[in-house]
């Protein structure tokens, strides 16, 4: 099968496609060096306006949606006229991104003394989907009756452009909505949905820029809620995992969906889980789940969606094929506008994670269980506050069961990875957050 990965960054999906022994092609924003190594690829000229036209260059491909595509179901609807979609279709994406659906599904959870949806405020008059909100100035939308509010963009992705609202600050409903701020760590949990047998493949602790950037550099952060990586796997208590699996199974069946589905939850200080969103596409943390479980998630998606004679997997979230390993994905952001030199790009490629082998161990060409990914080409210009590259690291030191069950490793724990400190020295430290 030829699979076209489309999104803001398609590299990790492309590597999974390749490892599943399918032919891989890609459309993404950057065409990084390690993507070009494995895929015939092209840069998206205008996101998302040019995607349908550019995808026509590969008419014999199935399409795997990657970052940002969940915000453009109308584009997905055009793509599915000419290409099979691997993953949720446009109608399922619309349903999974509709705020009212999220609140309704949470309310319908059985024995609901554990799951919540943050109080939200958005216009009362709308079109059929929250994606299409175009309210007028007098649309009747109410200012939320709570003090700690966030403004979130409707077409948001990876925590970008989320901001805290001050008390009585007016809400711009033309492009977003207001939601109560809930304090607590965020878990990205990936499910494999098959009717009656939905299971959790892995839970990862999301890392944001505010987790990683020292206080002295806070003025450099364009969005403190912006996704900066993942860390895990985090073991879930058995009863929590069972409840989540049952609830997601019911939700997936309500929209007739089979396959991978990732959701973000805040672990609230009040003991509740708060659903933030579903991410109906390939997500950034999925490659870490592949590393930690040995599964190929692209193939799992294909088997679940299109049918397979093999038995559905049962991989409990409280277990791992590597009990003493944790993985981290850290996105390094630029602290200033810069141009990547050939020397820097080459040095990164010498420590590229494309050298991970099928056993999820590093080859002898890479040391210290760490490597670069999403590597920029020489002469690439990178603006302040935008991604330079990604670091993937495996920490093999034994960790206590308490640490593995912790849903909220602190910032010092995230930063205390000598493996990452060592590889950051590949580039001038003054250039990175």
Buried (B, 14 or more C-beta within 10 A) or exposed (E): BEBBBBBBBBBBBBBBBBBBEBBBBBBBBBBBBBBBBBBEBBEBEEBBEBBBEBBEEBEEBBBBBBBBBBBBBBBBBBBBEEBBBBBBBBBBBBBBBBBEBBBEBBEEBEEEEBBBBBBBBBBEEBEEBBBEBEBEEEBEBEEBEBEEBBBBBBBBBBBEBBBEBEEEEEBEBEBBBBBBBBEBBBBBBBBBBBEEBBBBBBBBBBBBBBBBBEEEEEEBBBBBBBBBBBBBBBBBEEEBBBBBBBBBBBBBBEBEBBBBBBBBBBBBEEEBBBBBBBBBBBBBBBBBBBBBBBBBBBBBBBBBBEEEEEEBBEBBBBEBEBEEBBBBBBBBBBBEEBEBBEEBBEBBBEBBBBBBEEEBBBEEEBEBBBBBBBBBBEEBEBEBBEBBBBBBBBBEEEBEEEEBEBBEBEBEBBBEBEBBEBBBEBBEEEBBB
